[in-house]
Amino acid sequence: MKSRKDIALALIKKEDVANSYLHIFFQFVFQLIITPIPDYWGPVLGLMRFH
């Protein structure tokens, strides 16, 4: 049996990997969105920065 600490560490490592993939994915989507910058994206991006 693994100890609870080992299980917790394994879960944290999995989350780190998932978070880094999500980060890359969101940056990619963000770039796609930003590339053509229509006027209405200004306020939207302004709101997003506060989150």
PDB file of N, CA, C and O in Angstrom:
ATOM      1  N   MET A   1       0.841  -1.206   0.000  1.00  0.00           N
ATOM      2  CA  MET A   1       0.000   0.000   0.000  1.00  0.00           C
ATOM      3  C   MET A   1       0.873   1.252   0.000  1.00  0.00           C
ATOM      4  O   MET A   1       1.864   1.345   0.724  1.00  0.00           O
ATOM      5  N   LYS A   2       0.481   2.190  -0.818  1.00  0.00           N
ATOM      6  CA  LYS A   2       1.184   3.471  -0.797  1.00  0.00           C
ATOM      7  C   LYS A   2       0.685   4.286   0.392  1.00  0.00           C
ATOM      8  O   LYS A   2      -0.470   4.174   0.802  1.00  0.00           O
ATOM      9  N   SER A   3       1.562   5.091   0.924  1.00  0.00           N
ATOM     10  CA  SER A   3       1.129   5.955   2.015  1.00  0.00           C
ATOM     11  C   SER A   3       0.324   7.121   1.432  1.00  0.00           C
ATOM     12  O   SER A   3       0.373   7.388   0.232  1.00  0.00           O
ATOM     13  N   ARG A   4      -0.398   7.790   2.285  1.00  0.00           N
ATOM     14  CA  ARG A   4      -1.203   8.929   1.824  1.00  0.00           C
ATOM     15  C   ARG A   4      -0.316  10.015   1.236  1.00  0.00           C
ATOM     16  O   ARG A   4      -0.692  10.687   0.275  1.00  0.00           O
ATOM     17  N   LYS A   5       0.862  10.179   1.820  1.00  0.00           N
ATOM     18  CA  LYS A   5       1.784  11.209   1.334  1.00  0.00           C
ATOM     19  C   LYS A   5       2.185  10.916  -0.111  1.00  0.00           C
ATOM     20  O   LYS A   5       2.204  11.818  -0.948  1.00  0.00           O
ATOM     21  N   ASP A   6       2.509   9.646  -0.402  1.00  0.00           N
ATOM     22  CA  ASP A   6       2.891   9.262  -1.767  1.00  0.00           C
ATOM     23  C   ASP A   6       1.758   9.534  -2.748  1.00  0.00           C
ATOM     24  O   ASP A   6       1.978  10.047  -3.845  1.00  0.00           O
ATOM     25  N   ILE A   7       0.541   9.183  -2.336  1.00  0.00           N
ATOM     26  CA  ILE A   7      -0.621   9.394  -3.203  1.00  0.00           C
ATOM     27  C   ILE A   7      -0.822  10.888  -3.444  1.00  0.00           C
ATOM     28  O   ILE A   7      -1.077  11.316  -4.570  1.00  0.00           O
ATOM     29  N   ALA A   8      -0.704  11.672  -2.380  1.00  0.00           N
ATOM     30  CA  ALA A   8      -0.872  13.121  -2.510  1.00  0.00           C
ATOM     31  C   ALA A   8       0.173  13.700  -3.464  1.00  0.00           C
ATOM     32  O   ALA A   8      -0.151  14.528  -4.315  1.00  0.00           O
ATOM     33  N   LEU A   9       1.427  13.262  -3.321  1.00  0.00           N
ATOM     34  CA  LEU A   9       2.490  13.752  -4.199  1.00  0.00           C
ATOM     35  C   LEU A   9       2.218  13.378  -5.651  1.00  0.00           C
ATOM     36  O   LEU A   9       2.435  14.186  -6.554  1.00  0.00           O
ATOM     37  N   ALA A  10       1.742  12.154  -5.878  1.00  0.00           N
ATOM     38  CA  ALA A  10       1.436  11.708  -7.237  1.00  0.00           C
ATOM     39  C   ALA A  10       0.329  12.570  -7.839  1.00  0.00           C
ATOM     40  O   ALA A  10       0.397  12.949  -9.008  1.00  0.00           O
ATOM     41  N   LEU A  11      -0.687  12.875  -7.037  1.00  0.00           N
ATOM     42  CA  LEU A  11      -1.790  13.708  -7.521  1.00  0.00           C
ATOM     43  C   LEU A  11      -1.304  15.111  -7.856  1.00  0.00           C
ATOM     44  O   LEU A  11      -1.703  15.689  -8.867  1.00  0.00           O
ATOM     45  N   ILE A  12      -0.435  15.657  -7.001  1.00  0.00           N
ATOM     46  CA  ILE A  12       0.103  16.996  -7.238  1.00  0.00           C
ATOM     47  C   ILE A  12       0.898  17.014  -8.541  1.00  0.00           C
ATOM     48  O   ILE A  12       0.779  17.951  -9.331  1.00  0.00           O
ATOM     49  N   LYS A  13       1.712  15.975  -8.764  1.00  0.00           N
ATOM     50  CA  LYS A  13       2.492  15.906 -10.001  1.00  0.00           C
ATOM     51  C   LYS A  13       1.579  15.855 -11.218  1.00  0.00           C
ATOM     52  O   LYS A  13       1.830  16.533 -12.214  1.00  0.00           O
ATOM     53  N   LYS A  14       0.512  15.047 -11.140  1.00  0.00           N
ATOM     54  CA  LYS A  14      -0.443  14.968 -12.249  1.00  0.00           C
ATOM     55  C   LYS A  14      -1.071  16.324 -12.506  1.00  0.00           C
ATOM     56  O   LYS A  14      -1.231  16.731 -13.656  1.00  0.00           O
ATOM     57  N   GLU A  15      -1.430  17.028 -11.431  1.00  0.00           N
ATOM     58  CA  GLU A  15      -2.041  18.345 -11.584  1.00  0.00           C
ATOM     59  C   GLU A  15      -1.069  19.315 -12.235  1.00  0.00           C
ATOM     60  O   GLU A  15      -1.469  20.123 -13.073  1.00  0.00           O
ATOM     61  N   ASP A  16       0.211  19.246 -11.856  1.00  0.00           N
ATOM     62  CA  ASP A  16       1.212  20.129 -12.451  1.00  0.00           C
ATOM     63  C   ASP A  16       1.285  19.914 -13.953  1.00  0.00           C
ATOM     64  O   ASP A  16       1.322  20.875 -14.721  1.00  0.00           O
ATOM     65  N   VAL A  17       1.306  18.653 -14.375  1.00  0.00           N
ATOM     66  CA  VAL A  17       1.364  18.340 -15.801  1.00  0.00           C
ATOM     67  C   VAL A  17       0.122  18.867 -16.503  1.00  0.00           C
ATOM     68  O   VAL A  17       0.219  19.495 -17.558  1.00  0.00           O
ATOM     69  N   ALA A  18      -1.046  18.612 -15.919  1.00  0.00           N
ATOM     70  CA  ALA A  18      -2.302  19.074 -16.507  1.00  0.00           C
ATOM     71  C   ALA A  18      -2.315  20.595 -16.600  1.00  0.00           C
ATOM     72  O   ALA A  18      -2.732  21.152 -17.616  1.00  0.00           O
ATOM     73  N   ASN A  19      -1.861  21.268 -15.546  1.00  0.00           N
ATOM     74  CA  ASN A  19      -1.856  22.728 -15.546  1.00  0.00           C
ATOM     75  C   ASN A  19      -0.939  23.285 -16.616  1.00  0.00           C
ATOM     76  O   ASN A  19      -1.286  24.268 -17.270  1.00  0.00           O
ATOM     77  N   SER A  20       0.234  22.675 -16.811  1.00  0.00           N
ATOM     78  CA  SER A  20       1.146  23.185 -17.824  1.00  0.00           C
ATOM     79  C   SER A  20       0.558  22.995 -19.221  1.00  0.00           C
ATOM     80  O   SER A  20       0.697  23.869 -20.077  1.00  0.00           O
ATOM     81  N   TYR A  21      -0.107  21.843 -19.457  1.00  0.00           N
ATOM     82  CA  TYR A  21      -0.753  21.636 -20.757  1.00  0.00           C
ATOM     83  C   TYR A  21      -1.884  22.635 -20.958  1.00  0.00           C
ATOM     84  O   TYR A  21      -2.039  23.193 -22.044  1.00  0.00           O
ATOM     85  N   LEU A  22      -2.681  22.862 -19.902  1.00  0.00           N
ATOM     86  CA  LEU A  22      -3.776  23.825 -19.995  1.00  0.00           C
ATOM     87  C   LEU A  22      -3.228  25.207 -20.297  1.00  0.00           C
ATOM     88  O   LEU A  22      -3.785  25.936 -21.118  1.00  0.00           O
ATOM     89  N   HIS A  23      -2.134  25.571 -19.633  1.00  0.00           N
ATOM     90  CA  HIS A  23      -1.525  26.879 -19.819  1.00  0.00           C
ATOM     91  C   HIS A  23      -1.114  27.070 -21.279  1.00  0.00           C
ATOM     92  O   HIS A  23      -1.394  28.106 -21.880  1.00  0.00           O
ATOM     93  N   ILE A  24      -0.443  26.051 -21.844  1.00  0.00           N
ATOM     94  CA  ILE A  24      -0.014  26.108 -23.243  1.00  0.00           C
ATOM     95  C   ILE A  24      -1.235  26.218 -24.151  1.00  0.00           C
ATOM     96  O   ILE A  24      -1.250  27.017 -25.087  1.00  0.00           O
ATOM     97  N   PHE A  25      -2.260  25.411 -23.871  1.00  0.00           N
ATOM     98  CA  PHE A  25      -3.479  25.412 -24.676  1.00  0.00           C
ATOM     99  C   PHE A  25      -4.143  26.784 -24.649  1.00  0.00           C
ATOM    100  O   PHE A  25      -4.530  27.311 -25.692  1.00  0.00           O
ATOM    101  N   PHE A  26      -4.277  27.369 -23.441  1.00  0.00           N
ATOM    102  CA  PHE A  26      -4.934  28.663 -23.334  1.00  0.00           C
ATOM    103  C   PHE A  26      -4.124  29.753 -24.018  1.00  0.00           C
ATOM    104  O   PHE A  26      -4.695  30.655 -24.630  1.00  0.00           O
ATOM    105  N   GLN A  27      -2.789  29.681 -23.922  1.00  0.00           N
ATOM    106  CA  GLN A  27      -1.963  30.674 -24.605  1.00  0.00           C
ATOM    107  C   GLN A  27      -2.156  30.582 -26.107  1.00  0.00           C
ATOM    108  O   GLN A  27      -2.228  31.601 -26.793  1.00  0.00           O
ATOM    109  N   PHE A  28      -2.241  29.352 -26.621  1.00  0.00           N
ATOM    110  CA  PHE A  28      -2.451  29.127 -28.052  1.00  0.00           C
ATOM    111  C   PHE A  28      -3.784  29.732 -28.492  1.00  0.00           C
ATOM    112  O   PHE A  28      -3.852  30.446 -29.492  1.00  0.00           O
ATOM    113  N   VAL A  29      -4.845  29.437 -27.731  1.00  0.00           N
ATOM    114  CA  VAL A  29      -6.173  29.972 -28.048  1.00  0.00           C
ATOM    115  C   VAL A  29      -6.152  31.492 -27.961  1.00  0.00           C
ATOM    116  O   VAL A  29      -6.721  32.181 -28.808  1.00  0.00           O
ATOM    117  N   PHE A  30      -5.491  32.004 -26.931  1.00  0.00           N
ATOM    118  CA  PHE A  30      -5.385  33.443 -26.714  1.00  0.00           C
ATOM    119  C   PHE A  30      -4.732  34.114 -27.926  1.00  0.00           C
ATOM    120  O   PHE A  30      -5.193  35.156 -28.392  1.00  0.00           O
ATOM    121  N   GLN A  31      -3.648  33.502 -28.434  1.00  0.00           N
ATOM    122  CA  GLN A  31      -2.971  34.033 -29.615  1.00  0.00           C
ATOM    123  C   GLN A  31      -3.910  34.044 -30.813  1.00  0.00           C
ATOM    124  O   GLN A  31      -3.947  35.019 -31.564  1.00  0.00           O
ATOM    125  N   LEU A  32      -4.669  32.968 -30.998  1.00  0.00           N
ATOM    126  CA  LEU A  32      -5.619  32.894 -32.110  1.00  0.00           C
ATOM    127  C   LEU A  32      -6.653  34.009 -32.006  1.00  0.00           C
ATOM    128  O   LEU A  32      -7.028  34.623 -33.004  1.00  0.00           O
ATOM    129  N   ILE A  33      -7.105  34.258 -30.782  1.00  0.00           N
ATOM    130  CA  ILE A  33      -8.131  35.283 -30.564  1.00  0.00           C
ATOM    131  C   ILE A  33      -7.550  36.672 -30.822  1.00  0.00           C
ATOM    132  O   ILE A  33      -8.193  37.513 -31.452  1.00  0.00           O
ATOM    133  N   ILE A  34      -6.342  36.906 -30.337  1.00  0.00           N
ATOM    134  CA  ILE A  34      -5.736  38.237 -30.403  1.00  0.00           C
ATOM    135  C   ILE A  34      -5.305  38.611 -31.822  1.00  0.00           C
ATOM    136  O   ILE A  34      -5.369  39.782 -32.196  1.00  0.00           O
ATOM    137  N   THR A  35      -4.872  37.637 -32.607  1.00  0.00           N
ATOM    138  CA  THR A  35      -4.251  37.926 -33.897  1.00  0.00           C
ATOM    139  C   THR A  35      -5.007  38.984 -34.707  1.00  0.00           C
ATOM    140  O   THR A  35      -4.407  40.003 -35.047  1.00  0.00           O
ATOM    141  N   PRO A  36      -6.301  38.797 -35.037  1.00  0.00           N
ATOM    142  CA  PRO A  36      -7.011  39.941 -35.610  1.00  0.00           C
ATOM    143  C   PRO A  36      -7.657  40.697 -34.449  1.00  0.00           C
ATOM    144  O   PRO A  36      -8.536  40.148 -33.784  1.00  0.00           O
ATOM    145  N   ILE A  37      -7.251  41.929 -34.188  1.00  0.00           N
ATOM    146  CA  ILE A  37      -7.787  42.630 -33.019  1.00  0.00           C
ATOM    147  C   ILE A  37      -8.895  43.583 -33.450  1.00  0.00           C
ATOM    148  O   ILE A  37      -8.619  44.709 -33.863  1.00  0.00           O
ATOM    149  N   PRO A  38     -10.155  43.138 -33.355  1.00  0.00           N
ATOM    150  CA  PRO A  38     -11.252  44.069 -33.606  1.00  0.00           C
ATOM    151  C   PRO A  38     -11.421  44.987 -32.398  1.00  0.00           C
ATOM    152  O   PRO A  38     -10.927  44.692 -31.310  1.00  0.00           O
ATOM    153  N   ASP A  39     -12.119  46.095 -32.598  1.00  0.00           N
ATOM    154  CA  ASP A  39     -12.274  47.080 -31.527  1.00  0.00           C
ATOM    155  C   ASP A  39     -12.948  46.493 -30.296  1.00  0.00           C
ATOM    156  O   ASP A  39     -12.614  46.875 -29.174  1.00  0.00           O
ATOM    157  N   TYR A  40     -13.894  45.569 -30.481  1.00  0.00           N
ATOM    158  CA  TYR A  40     -14.643  45.066 -29.326  1.00  0.00           C
ATOM    159  C   TYR A  40     -13.814  44.171 -28.427  1.00  0.00           C
ATOM    160  O   TYR A  40     -14.240  43.879 -27.310  1.00  0.00           O
ATOM    161  N   TRP A  41     -12.628  43.716 -28.874  1.00  0.00           N
ATOM    162  CA  TRP A  41     -11.803  42.883 -27.988  1.00  0.00           C
ATOM    163  C   TRP A  41     -11.132  43.709 -26.893  1.00  0.00           C
ATOM    164  O   TRP A  41     -10.733  43.161 -25.865  1.00  0.00           O
ATOM    165  N   GLY A  42     -11.005  45.011 -27.099  1.00  0.00           N
ATOM    166  CA  GLY A  42     -10.365  45.868 -26.097  1.00  0.00           C
ATOM    167  C   GLY A  42     -10.962  45.713 -24.709  1.00  0.00           C
ATOM    168  O   GLY A  42     -10.257  45.340 -23.771  1.00  0.00           O
ATOM    169  N   PRO A  43     -12.269  45.996 -24.561  1.00  0.00           N
ATOM    170  CA  PRO A  43     -12.906  45.855 -23.243  1.00  0.00           C
ATOM    171  C   PRO A  43     -12.886  44.417 -22.733  1.00  0.00           C
ATOM    172  O   PRO A  43     -12.731  44.186 -21.534  1.00  0.00           O
ATOM    173  N   VAL A  44     -13.044  43.448 -23.639  1.00  0.00           N
ATOM    174  CA  VAL A  44     -13.046  42.038 -23.230  1.00  0.00           C
ATOM    175  C   VAL A  44     -11.699  41.678 -22.617  1.00  0.00           C
ATOM    176  O   VAL A  44     -11.645  41.071 -21.547  1.00  0.00           O
ATOM    177  N   LEU A  45     -10.610  42.049 -23.290  1.00  0.00           N
ATOM    178  CA  LEU A  45      -9.271  41.749 -22.773  1.00  0.00           C
ATOM    179  C   LEU A  45      -9.039  42.491 -21.467  1.00  0.00           C
ATOM    180  O   LEU A  45      -8.409  41.959 -20.554  1.00  0.00           O
ATOM    181  N   GLY A  46      -9.542  43.716 -21.372  1.00  0.00           N
ATOM    182  CA  GLY A  46      -9.410  44.490 -20.143  1.00  0.00           C
ATOM    183  C   GLY A  46     -10.054  43.760 -18.975  1.00  0.00           C
ATOM    184  O   GLY A  46      -9.492  43.710 -17.881  1.00  0.00           O
ATOM    185  N   LEU A  47     -11.245  43.187 -19.210  1.00  0.00           N
ATOM    186  CA  LEU A  47     -11.937  42.444 -18.155  1.00  0.00           C
ATOM    187  C   LEU A  47     -11.189  41.168 -17.813  1.00  0.00           C
ATOM    188  O   LEU A  47     -11.082  40.804 -16.642  1.00  0.00           O
ATOM    189  N   MET A  48     -10.666  40.478 -18.835  1.00  0.00           N
ATOM    190  CA  MET A  48      -9.987  39.202 -18.613  1.00  0.00           C
ATOM    191  C   MET A  48      -8.740  39.372 -17.762  1.00  0.00           C
ATOM    192  O   MET A  48      -8.394  38.480 -16.987  1.00  0.00           O
ATOM    193  N   ARG A  49      -8.060  40.505 -17.894  1.00  0.00           N
ATOM    194  CA  ARG A  49      -6.813  40.712 -17.155  1.00  0.00           C
ATOM    195  C   ARG A  49      -7.046  40.766 -15.650  1.00  0.00           C
ATOM    196  O   ARG A  49      -6.139  40.484 -14.868  1.00  0.00           O
ATOM    197  N   PHE A  50      -8.263  41.129 -15.244  1.00  0.00           N
ATOM    198  CA  PHE A  50      -8.535  41.255 -13.813  1.00  0.00           C
ATOM    199  C   PHE A  50      -8.835  39.919 -13.156  1.00  0.00           C
ATOM    200  O   PHE A  50      -8.837  39.832 -11.928  1.00  0.00           O
ATOM    201  N   HIS A  51      -9.086  38.881 -13.930  1.00  0.00           N
ATOM    202  CA  HIS A  51      -9.428  37.566 -13.364  1.00  0.00           C
ATOM    203  C   HIS A  51      -8.183  36.834 -12.925  1.00  0.00           C
ATOM    204  O   HIS A  51      -8.270  35.712 -12.425  1.00  0.00           O
TER     205      HIS A  51
END
